[in-house]
Amino acid sequence: MSSEILTGILGKRYKLQTSEKFDEYMKALGVGMVTRKMGATVSPVVELTEKDGVYTLKTTSTFKSTEIKFKLGEEFDEETVDGRKVKSTCTLEGNKLIQVQKGEKDTTIEREFTPTEMTAIMKVDDIVCTRVYKLQE
């Protein structure tokens, strides 16, 4: 699958602006209250880059920063920000990066990139969390 659609997006930094149902999402994943409170107060910056077919998704915040490296369609081991160990697979559908995390609870994170914002729709059980990130100039 080609990454041509993402070329205008790669290397750009998107900062969290709005967040809906993030606490409920974290609670459903079994995240403790202290971590949820910390997670609710930070505005992380997300950046997606690619080199030789390997993508890097960096999430940086004052609380905790993470980085995952992956090839599209290949399963990899990931330790999430809240410490869960999952098997993740990322695929690309148009301008959407879809990440499926399989673990104690299966979750899906759909990140839709546009030149001005990135929307992350995070699903676990029957909870849908929407987080909108704006392009940093």
Summary of the structure (lengths in Angstrom):
residues: 137
radius of gyration: 14.1
end to end distance: 29.1
largest distance: 40.9
contacts: 382
relative contact order: 0.23
helix: 14%
strand: 52%
